Amino acid sequence: MANERPILVALPLDEQTADIVAIAAELGRRLGAPIVVLHAIPRRRLESERGIDLRIAEARHELEPHIASLRANGLVLQDVMIELGHPAEEVIEAAPRLCAQMIVTGGGQPATVRRWVVGSVAETIVRQASIPVWVARGVSPVGRTLLCPIDLTAESRVGLETAIDMAKRFQMSLSVITVLHDEGSNPHLAKDEGAIHAQLKALLATYDTQGLQVSMTVTAGDPAEEIVNAAQDAGLLVVATRGYDPLVRDWLGPVSSRALSHSTCSALTIRHLERGHHERERVISRLAELHERAKLLLADGRGAEALPMLAHVAEQAATNASVQETYARALEQAGRAVEATSRHELAALIRSRLD
C-alpha cells in the first residue's frame, strides 16, 4: 500500500540539486510516498511585484528538468511549491501543513566540504524540524554500509528501529557502534566494553534483522570523533536526537551535533518525541496559521488588523525572522515606523546567523 504522507524535498538550484533529486527519487520509490518539491526565493527589499513574478517564472523554468526527472522515475509529484522567503523557514513552516513524513535537504559536496557551515539551510532544518530529515551528500547509499550510533538510551533505540528499516529498504549492511568515554588509564574499560557488547547483542536480538548483515563495535574515545571516523566509509549515518524544541539552539545534543557537522556521508536524523511534543506541535501549527492569516491581511492593505495577531506570534516565535519581518511590514502599514525599523533589524540579525 502506498504511503500517502509526502516527502518534502527542499530543492535549491545549485551544486547540491542533483544529489537531492537522486535521493528523493530513491526514497519516493522505496517508501512508496508522493513527493512535494519546495523551492524558496529570497526576498529583496523594495522589489516590485513584476520582479517577483519574473524570478518565480525563471525558477519554475530551471526546476522543470529536475521535476521531469522525478516523474520519469514513476514518482507521484503531489505539488511543486515556489515560495518567497528564507529556504529553511519556508520548509519548516510547510512540513506540518503538508503532514510530511520526512524532509530531504542538501548538505554540501563531500568531496570538497568536510562539514556543513554553521547556520546553513541544512543545519537550520535539522535543528528545527519535528520530523526526520535526510541530509543528502554525494552518491546513493544503496548497497553500502549504514552506521547507527547507539548509547542504549530511549533516543538511540528509536534511531536503531529506523536504521534497521532503512538498511532493509536500501539493501545496506548495518554497522552499530557504541563509544565509551575514554578517561585515560581506566583498568575497568575492557570489562565495560564486554558488558556493553553483550547489551548491544541482546538489544539487537529483540529486532527483526533477518537478511541483514549486522556488525557491532564497542570502542573508547571521544564519541563524536569516533562516530565521524567510522562514518568515512558509510553510505548513511542515522542519528537519533534527544527531542524537539525549536526555541533551544542546542537541543540536538553535543555529540549528535558534532557528528552531523563533520561527517561526509548522507545523514538521517530521527526524532525521539517526548511527552508533550504533540501539544507543542499544535501550538506551533496554530502560530503558523495566524502568521498566514496576517500575511493575507497585509496583502490586502489591512496591516492594522493584522497587528494584534502578529504581536502574539512574534512574541511566541521570537527567533523566527520571517515572522519578525511580517510584523515589521504591519507596523509600517500602521504608521509605526520606529518600531518597524527595530523589527527589520531583528529579522536581519536572525538571518545573519543563518546565512
DOLUMMAR-823073 format. One record per residue (C-alpha): residue number from 0; residue in one letter; x, y, z. Coordinates in Angstrom, 3 decimals. Last residue first. Layout:
+-----+-----+----------+----------+----------+
!   n ! res !       xx !       yy !       zz !
+-----+-----+----------+----------+----------+
! NUM !   A !        X !        Y !        Z !
...
+-----+-----+----------+----------+----------+
END
This chain:
+-----+-----+----------+----------+----------+
!   n ! res !       xx !       yy !       zz !
+-----+-----+----------+----------+----------+
! 354 !   D !   23.439 !   32.823 !    6.031 !
! 353 !   L !   21.500 !   31.575 !    9.059 !
! 352 !   R !   23.089 !   33.692 !   11.790 !
! 351 !   S !   22.754 !   36.810 !    9.665 !
! 350 !   R !   19.090 !   35.851 !    9.274 !
! 349 !   I !   18.419 !   36.397 !   12.969 !
! 348 !   L !   20.169 !   39.781 !   12.894 !
! 347 !   A !   18.257 !   40.823 !    9.764 !
! 346 !   A !   14.953 !   39.888 !   11.406 !
! 345 !   L !   15.884 !   41.921 !   14.498 !
! 344 !   E !   16.825 !   44.905 !   12.333 !
! 343 !   H !   13.504 !   44.701 !   10.484 !
! 342 !   R !   11.734 !   44.539 !   13.861 !
! 341 !   S !   13.543 !   47.648 !   15.112 !
! 340 !   T !   12.739 !   49.503 !   11.892 !
! 339 !   A !    9.054 !   48.656 !   12.269 !
! 338 !   E !    9.023 !   50.044 !   15.816 !
! 337 !   V !   10.363 !   53.357 !   14.514 !
! 336 !   A !    7.993 !   53.391 !   11.525 !
! 335 !   R !    4.700 !   52.959 !   13.373 !
! 334 !   G !    2.456 !   54.201 !   10.542 !
! 333 !   A !    0.078 !   51.217 !   10.642 !
! 332 !   Q !    1.337 !   49.985 !    7.279 !
! 331 !   E !    4.885 !   50.144 !    8.632 !
! 330 !   L !    3.884 !   48.179 !   11.743 !
! 329 !   A !    2.369 !   45.506 !    9.508 !
! 328 !   R !    5.589 !   45.337 !    7.497 !
! 327 !   A !    7.626 !   44.936 !   10.693 !
! 326 !   Y !    5.358 !   42.121 !   11.930 !
! 325 !   T !    5.924 !   40.303 !    8.641 !
! 324 !   E !    9.675 !   40.732 !    9.131 !
! 323 !   Q !    9.528 !   39.392 !   12.679 !
! 322 !   V !    7.558 !   36.345 !   11.495 !
! 321 !   S !   10.036 !   35.619 !    8.697 !
! 320 !   A !   12.975 !   36.037 !   11.079 !
! 319 !   N !   11.720 !   33.392 !   13.517 !
! 318 !   T !   13.713 !   33.710 !   16.753 !
! 317 !   A !   10.958 !   35.397 !   18.799 !
! 316 !   A !    8.316 !   32.887 !   17.815 !
! 315 !   Q !    5.944 !   33.324 !   20.790 !
! 314 !   E !    6.336 !   37.114 !   20.958 !
! 313 !   A !    6.186 !   37.493 !   17.179 !
! 312 !   V !    3.025 !   35.351 !   17.033 !
! 311 !   H !    1.252 !   37.439 !   19.681 !
! 310 !   A !    2.240 !   40.775 !   18.123 !
! 309 !   L !    1.272 !   39.344 !   14.745 !
! 308 !   M !   -2.236 !   38.519 !   15.971 !
! 307 !   P !   -2.739 !   42.040 !   17.309 !
! 306 !   L !   -1.113 !   43.767 !   14.286 !
! 305 !   A !   -3.054 !   42.089 !   11.471 !
! 304 !   E !   -5.995 !   44.493 !   11.661 !
! 303 !   A !   -3.623 !   47.480 !   11.399 !
! 302 !   G !   -1.930 !   45.895 !    8.387 !
! 301 !   R !   -5.102 !   45.838 !    6.312 !
! 300 !   G !   -3.552 !   46.608 !    2.903 !
! 299 !   D !   -4.991 !   43.449 !    1.319 !
! 298 !   A !   -1.532 !   41.855 !    1.135 !
! 297 !   L !   -1.164 !   42.659 !    4.826 !
! 296 !   L !   -4.423 !   40.884 !    5.648 !
! 295 !   L !   -3.229 !   37.818 !    3.746 !
! 294 !   K !    0.080 !   37.932 !    5.631 !
! 293 !   A !   -1.817 !   38.033 !    8.947 !
! 292 !   R !   -3.778 !   34.927 !    8.035 !
! 291 !   E !   -0.541 !   33.092 !    7.195 !
! 290 !   H !    1.041 !   34.101 !   10.520 !
! 289 !   L !   -2.061 !   33.025 !   12.423 !
! 288 !   E !   -1.860 !   29.604 !   10.756 !
! 287 !   A !    1.835 !   29.291 !   11.609 !
! 286 !   L !    1.077 !   30.166 !   15.245 !
! 285 !   R !   -1.564 !   27.425 !   15.314 !
! 284 !   S !    0.927 !   24.944 !   13.872 !
! 283 !   I !    3.424 !   25.869 !   16.597 !
! 282 !   V !    0.794 !   25.359 !   19.299 !
! 281 !   R !   -0.184 !   22.010 !   17.783 !
! 280 !   E !    3.492 !   20.981 !   17.732 !
! 279 !   R !    3.833 !   21.887 !   21.406 !
! 278 !   E !    0.809 !   19.688 !   22.189 !
! 277 !   H !    2.292 !   16.897 !   20.086 !
! 276 !   H !    5.572 !   17.070 !   21.993 !
! 275 !   G !    4.002 !   16.950 !   25.454 !
! 274 !   R !    5.711 !   13.713 !   26.413 !
! 273 !   E !    8.917 !   13.319 !   24.442 !
! 272 !   L !    9.257 !   12.537 !   20.773 !
! 271 !   H !   12.551 !   10.896 !   19.840 !
! 270 !   R !   13.282 !   12.482 !   16.461 !
! 269 !   I !   15.327 !   10.763 !   13.802 !
! 268 !   T !   18.115 !   12.444 !   11.859 !
! 267 !   L !   19.205 !   10.863 !    8.586 !
! 266 !   A !   22.689 !   11.562 !    7.247 !
! 265 !   S !   24.376 !   11.314 !    3.861 !
! 264 !   C !   28.133 !   10.822 !    4.064 !
! 263 !   T !   30.787 !   13.449 !    4.868 !
! 262 !   S !   30.530 !   13.617 !    8.662 !
! 261 !   H !   31.720 !   16.779 !   10.422 !
! 260 !   S !   28.520 !   18.647 !   11.248 !
! 259 !   L !   26.374 !   15.576 !   11.824 !
! 258 !   A !   28.836 !   14.067 !   14.295 !
! 257 !   R !   29.321 !   17.404 !   16.046 !
! 256 !   S !   25.577 !   17.976 !   16.512 !
! 255 !   S !   24.890 !   14.404 !   17.583 !
! 254 !   V !   27.645 !   14.560 !   20.223 !
! 253 !   P !   26.646 !   17.995 !   21.560 !
! 252 !   G !   22.893 !   17.362 !   21.830 !
! 251 !   L !   20.343 !   18.183 !   19.151 !
! 250 !   W !   18.539 !   20.549 !   21.538 !
! 249 !   D !   21.438 !   23.001 !   21.170 !
! 248 !   R !   19.569 !   26.003 !   19.714 !
! 247 !   V !   16.539 !   25.906 !   22.009 !
! 246 !   L !   13.487 !   27.619 !   20.502 !
! 245 !   P !   12.833 !   24.806 !   18.011 !
! 244 !   D !   12.337 !   22.311 !   20.845 !
! 243 !   Y !   12.311 !   18.702 !   19.783 !
! 242 !   G !   13.779 !   15.665 !   21.487 !
! 241 !   R !   17.005 !   13.792 !   22.130 !
! 240 !   T !   18.176 !   13.232 !   18.614 !
! 239 !   A !   18.632 !    9.897 !   16.870 !
! 238 !   V !   21.397 !    9.745 !   14.276 !
! 237 !   V !   21.396 !    7.519 !   11.197 !
! 236 !   L !   24.588 !    7.882 !    9.141 !
! 235 !   L !   24.320 !    6.707 !    5.530 !
! 234 !   G !   26.741 !    5.478 !    2.877 !
! 233 !   A !   29.496 !    4.600 !    5.313 !
! 232 !   D !   33.267 !    4.515 !    4.684 !
! 231 !   Q !   34.061 !    7.758 !    6.499 !
! 230 !   A !   31.259 !    7.168 !    9.023 !
! 229 !   A !   33.510 !    5.269 !   11.447 !
! 228 !   N !   35.826 !    8.282 !   11.740 !
! 227 !   V !   32.870 !   10.619 !   12.322 !
! 226 !   I !   31.472 !    8.292 !   15.002 !
! 225 !   E !   34.846 !    8.018 !   16.758 !
! 224 !   E !   35.293 !   11.789 !   16.728 !
! 223 !   A !   31.800 !   12.415 !   18.118 !
! 222 !   P !   32.185 !    9.846 !   20.909 !
! 221 !   D !   35.693 !   10.923 !   22.059 !
! 220 !   G !   37.385 !    7.651 !   22.900 !
! 219 !   A !   36.513 !    4.057 !   23.722 !
! 218 !   T !   35.186 !    1.299 !   21.475 !
! 217 !   V !   32.253 !   -1.047 !   21.099 !
! 216 !   T !   31.595 !   -2.189 !   17.538 !
! 215 !   M !   28.726 !   -4.346 !   16.312 !
! 214 !   S !   28.208 !   -5.779 !   12.818 !
! 213 !   V !   24.962 !   -6.720 !   11.077 !
! 212 !   Q !   24.470 !   -8.200 !    7.589 !
! 211 !   L !   20.712 !   -8.082 !    7.223 !
! 210 !   G !   18.541 !  -10.928 !    5.924 !
! 209 !   Q !   16.780 !  -11.383 !    9.246 !
! 208 !   T !   17.292 !   -8.328 !   11.444 !
! 207 !   D !   13.897 !   -8.499 !   13.152 !
! 206 !   Y !   14.515 !   -6.710 !   16.427 !
! 205 !   T !   14.750 !   -8.006 !   20.034 !
! 204 !   A !   18.061 !   -9.761 !   19.288 !
! 203 !   L !   19.579 !   -6.361 !   18.541 !
! 202 !   L !   19.119 !   -5.385 !   22.187 !
! 201 !   A !   20.722 !   -8.589 !   23.499 !
! 200 !   K !   23.752 !   -8.099 !   21.238 !
! 199 !   L !   24.024 !   -4.489 !   22.314 !
! 198 !   Q !   23.857 !   -5.476 !   25.988 !
! 197 !   A !   26.595 !   -8.098 !   25.484 !
! 196 !   H !   28.803 !   -5.533 !   23.746 !
! 195 !   I !   28.184 !   -3.119 !   26.618 !
! 194 !   A !   29.376 !   -5.717 !   29.149 !
! 193 !   G !   32.497 !   -6.517 !   27.132 !
! 192 !   E !   33.346 !   -2.849 !   26.720 !
! 191 !   D !   32.932 !   -2.293 !   30.462 !
! 190 !   K !   35.331 !   -5.161 !   31.243 !
! 189 !   A !   37.894 !   -3.704 !   28.857 !
! 188 !   L !   37.483 !   -0.274 !   30.459 !
! 187 !   H !   37.810 !   -1.435 !   34.089 !
! 186 !   P !   41.505 !   -0.551 !   34.413 !
! 185 !   N !   40.818 !    3.018 !   33.217 !
! 184 !   S !   44.097 !    4.514 !   32.043 !
! 183 !   G !   42.697 !    7.588 !   30.317 !
! 182 !   E !   39.047 !    8.506 !   30.725 !
! 181 !   D !   37.941 !    7.322 !   27.293 !
! 180 !   H !   34.210 !    7.963 !   27.056 !
! 179 !   L !   32.580 !    4.798 !   25.756 !
! 178 !   V !   31.546 !    4.723 !   22.113 !
! 177 !   T !   28.809 !    2.402 !   20.859 !
! 176 !   I !   28.673 !    1.474 !   17.177 !
! 175 !   V !   26.128 !   -0.445 !   15.115 !
! 174 !   S !   27.006 !   -1.247 !   11.495 !
! 173 !   L !   24.115 !   -2.354 !    9.296 !
! 172 !   S !   24.700 !   -3.656 !    5.754 !
! 171 !   M !   22.613 !   -1.921 !    3.125 !
! 170 !   Q !   19.925 !   -3.189 !    0.764 !
! 169 !   F !   18.247 !    0.253 !    0.687 !
! 168 !   R !   14.888 !   -0.828 !    2.146 !
! 167 !   K !   16.448 !   -3.304 !    4.565 !
! 166 !   A !   19.040 !   -0.844 !    5.857 !
! 165 !   M !   16.308 !    1.795 !    6.115 !
! 164 !   D !   14.141 !   -0.378 !    8.392 !
! 163 !   I !   17.084 !   -1.409 !   10.576 !
! 162 !   A !   18.219 !    2.213 !   10.891 !
! 161 !   T !   14.695 !    3.338 !   11.755 !
! 160 !   E !   14.458 !    0.939 !   14.679 !
! 159 !   L !   18.021 !    1.804 !   15.722 !
! 158 !   G !   17.243 !    5.524 !   15.812 !
! 157 !   V !   14.333 !    4.954 !   18.167 !
! 156 !   R !   16.734 !    2.920 !   20.304 !
! 155 !   S !   19.125 !    5.882 !   20.292 !
! 154 !   E !   16.508 !    8.146 !   21.832 !
! 153 !   A !   15.476 !    5.667 !   24.528 !
! 152 !   T !   19.111 !    5.444 !   25.660 !
! 151 !   L !   21.366 !    2.465 !   24.849 !
! 150 !   D !   24.224 !    4.679 !   23.585 !
! 149 !   I !   23.864 !    3.629 !   19.951 !
! 148 !   P !   25.499 !    5.088 !   16.834 !
! 147 !   C !   23.959 !    3.738 !   13.600 !
! 146 !   L !   26.153 !    3.439 !   10.508 !
! 145 !   L !   24.534 !    2.184 !    7.298 !
! 144 !   T !   27.039 !    0.488 !    4.996 !
! 143 !   R !   26.729 !    0.466 !    1.188 !
! 142 !   G !   24.348 !   -1.350 !   -1.160 !
! 141 !   V !   22.220 !    1.720 !   -1.854 !
! 140 !   P !   23.669 !    4.825 !   -0.160 !
! 139 !   S !   23.331 !    6.918 !   -3.334 !
! 138 !   V !   26.273 !    9.194 !   -4.095 !
! 137 !   G !   27.171 !   12.510 !   -2.501 !
! 136 !   R !   25.550 !   14.210 !    0.471 !
! 135 !   A !   21.801 !   14.288 !    1.035 !
! 134 !   V !   20.684 !   15.374 !    4.518 !
! 133 !   W !   17.579 !   13.300 !    5.317 !
! 132 !   V !   15.430 !   14.938 !    7.992 !
! 131 !   P !   13.013 !   13.031 !   10.234 !
! 130 !   I !   10.128 !   15.096 !   11.660 !
! 129 !   S !    9.979 !   17.946 !   14.203 !
! 128 !   A !   12.269 !   20.174 !   12.150 !
! 127 !   Q !   14.173 !   22.960 !   13.915 !
! 126 !   R !   17.742 !   21.723 !   14.287 !
! 125 !   V !   17.807 !   19.663 !   11.095 !
! 124 !   I !   16.240 !   22.494 !    9.076 !
! 123 !   T !   18.676 !   25.063 !   10.469 !
! 122 !   E !   21.662 !   22.823 !    9.794 !
! 121 !   A !   20.606 !   22.208 !    6.209 !
! 120 !   V !   19.942 !   25.895 !    5.497 !
! 119 !   S !   23.367 !   26.826 !    6.834 !
! 118 !   G !   23.946 !   28.419 !   10.255 !
! 117 !   V !   27.189 !   26.579 !   10.910 !
! 116 !   V !   28.606 !   25.645 !    7.513 !
! 115 !   W !   28.219 !   21.976 !    6.756 !
! 114 !   R !   31.239 !   19.824 !    7.192 !
! 113 !   R !   34.031 !   18.296 !    5.176 !
! 112 !   V !   33.205 !   20.261 !    2.043 !
! 111 !   T !   35.147 !   19.418 !   -1.105 !
! 110 !   A !   34.478 !   15.800 !   -1.978 !
! 109 !   P !   31.537 !   15.584 !    0.421 !
! 108 !   Q !   29.564 !   18.227 !   -1.510 !
! 107 !   G !   27.305 !   20.188 !    0.811 !
! 106 !   G !   24.343 !   19.187 !    2.945 !
! 105 !   G !   21.255 !   19.153 !    0.783 !
! 104 !   T !   17.690 !   18.679 !    2.035 !
! 103 !   V !   15.103 !   15.909 !    2.224 !
! 102 !   I !   12.286 !   16.307 !    4.756 !
! 101 !   M !   10.289 !   13.335 !    6.032 !
! 100 !   Q !    6.741 !   12.229 !    6.861 !
!  99 !   A !    5.109 !   15.420 !    5.605 !
!  98 !   C !    1.752 !   16.366 !    7.132 !
!  97 !   L !    1.602 !   19.114 !    4.463 !
!  96 !   R !    0.972 !   21.903 !    6.983 !
!  95 !   P !    3.449 !   20.292 !    9.375 !
!  94 !   A !    6.249 !   20.416 !    6.761 !
!  93 !   A !    5.416 !   23.800 !    5.186 !
!  92 !   E !    6.534 !   26.033 !    8.077 !
!  91 !   I !    9.893 !   24.297 !    8.477 !
!  90 !   V !   10.471 !   24.309 !    4.712 !
!  89 !   E !    9.647 !   28.018 !    4.354 !
!  88 !   E !   11.902 !   28.924 !    7.271 !
!  87 !   A !   14.826 !   26.920 !    5.908 !
!  86 !   P !   14.542 !   28.439 !    2.432 !
!  85 !   H !   14.213 !   32.100 !    3.536 !
!  84 !   G !   11.249 !   33.726 !    1.820 !
!  83 !   L !    9.116 !   33.774 !   -1.325 !
!  82 !   E !    7.780 !   30.307 !   -2.044 !
!  81 !   I !    7.843 !   28.120 !   -5.136 !
!  80 !   M !    5.868 !   24.948 !   -4.451 !
!  79 !   V !    5.752 !   21.919 !   -6.738 !
!  78 !   D !    2.970 !   19.584 !   -5.634 !
!  77 !   Q !    1.940 !   15.945 !   -5.268 !
!  76 !   L !    4.529 !   14.669 !   -7.725 !
!  75 !   V !    3.867 !   10.911 !   -7.823 !
!  74 !   L !    7.033 !    9.058 !   -8.781 !
!  73 !   G !    7.465 !    6.895 !  -11.869 !
!  72 !   N !   11.187 !    7.594 !  -12.225 !
!  71 !   A !   10.434 !    9.784 !  -15.240 !
!  70 !   R !    8.327 !   11.966 !  -12.931 !
!  69 !   L !   11.373 !   12.671 !  -10.763 !
!  68 !   S !   13.500 !   13.507 !  -13.801 !
!  67 !   A !   10.776 !   15.784 !  -15.176 !
!  66 !   I !   10.797 !   17.715 !  -11.902 !
!  65 !   H !   14.566 !   18.108 !  -12.215 !
!  64 !   P !   14.266 !   19.316 !  -15.819 !
!  63 !   E !   11.444 !   21.721 !  -14.767 !
!  62 !   L !   13.253 !   23.421 !  -11.895 !
!  61 !   E !   15.034 !   25.950 !  -14.118 !
!  60 !   H !   11.735 !   27.022 !  -15.747 !
!  59 !   R !    9.982 !   27.293 !  -12.373 !
!  58 !   A !   12.867 !   29.395 !  -11.061 !
!  57 !   E !   12.630 !   31.765 !  -14.036 !
!  56 !   A !    8.870 !   32.126 !  -13.591 !
!  55 !   I !    9.306 !   32.852 !   -9.871 !
!  54 !   R !   12.012 !   35.426 !  -10.622 !
!  53 !   L !    9.800 !   37.140 !  -13.196 !
!  52 !   D !    6.820 !   37.221 !  -10.825 !
!  51 !   I !    8.960 !   38.780 !   -8.075 !
!  50 !   G !   10.224 !   41.490 !  -10.429 !
!  49 !   R !    6.684 !   42.196 !  -11.597 !
!  48 !   E !    5.535 !   42.522 !   -7.989 !
!  47 !   S !    8.259 !   45.113 !   -7.460 !
!  46 !   E !   11.274 !   44.574 !   -5.191 !
!  45 !   L !   11.691 !   47.154 !   -2.411 !
!  44 !   R !   13.885 !   44.860 !   -0.293 !
!  43 !   R !   14.619 !   41.543 !   -1.918 !
!  42 !   R !   13.137 !   38.327 !   -0.563 !
!  41 !   P !   14.925 !   35.026 !   -1.003 !
!  40 !   I !   13.326 !   32.548 !   -3.444 !
!  39 !   A !   12.392 !   29.206 !   -1.911 !
!  38 !   H !   11.985 !   25.928 !   -3.792 !
!  37 !   L !    9.686 !   23.270 !   -2.381 !
!  36 !   V !    9.129 !   19.915 !   -4.075 !
!  35 !   V !    6.371 !   17.681 !   -2.719 !
!  34 !   I !    6.872 !   13.987 !   -3.451 !
!  33 !   P !    4.429 !   11.107 !   -3.068 !
!  32 !   A !    5.408 !    8.074 !   -0.964 !
!  31 !   G !    6.008 !    4.421 !   -1.820 !
!  30 !   L !    8.810 !    4.333 !    0.760 !
!  29 !   R !   11.341 !    2.702 !   -1.583 !
!  28 !   R !   10.268 !    4.569 !   -4.703 !
!  27 !   G !    9.931 !    8.013 !   -3.103 !
!  26 !   L !   13.117 !    7.492 !   -1.115 !
!  25 !   E !   15.174 !    6.629 !   -4.188 !
!  24 !   A !   13.724 !    9.547 !   -6.177 !
!  23 !   A !   14.382 !   11.952 !   -3.308 !
!  22 !   I !   17.936 !   10.563 !   -3.095 !
!  21 !   A !   18.624 !   11.402 !   -6.745 !
!  20 !   V !   16.877 !   14.790 !   -6.638 !
!  19 !   I !   18.918 !   15.857 !   -3.597 !
!  18 !   D !   22.241 !   14.772 !   -5.085 !
!  17 !   A !   21.468 !   16.544 !   -8.392 !
!  16 !   T !   20.448 !   19.778 !   -6.647 !
!  15 !   Q !   23.515 !   20.176 !   -4.416 !
!  14 !   E !   25.587 !   22.147 !   -6.967 !
!  13 !   D !   22.922 !   24.859 !   -7.129 !
!  12 !   L !   19.211 !   25.378 !   -7.735 !
!  11 !   P !   17.777 !   24.653 !   -4.306 !
!  10 !   L !   15.295 !   21.849 !   -3.622 !
!   9 !   A !   13.834 !   21.275 !   -0.170 !
!   8 !   V !   12.073 !   17.963 !   -0.829 !
!   7 !   L !    9.061 !   17.242 !    1.379 !
!   6 !   I !    8.293 !   13.506 !    1.341 !
!   5 !   P !    4.546 !   13.082 !    1.301 !
!   4 !   R !    2.197 !   11.229 !    3.651 !
!   3 !   E !    0.105 !    8.912 !    1.453 !
!   2 !   N !    2.265 !    5.809 !    1.910 !
!   1 !   A !    1.313 !    3.459 !   -0.890 !
!   0 !   M !    0.000 !    0.000 !    0.000 !
+-----+-----+----------+----------+----------+
END
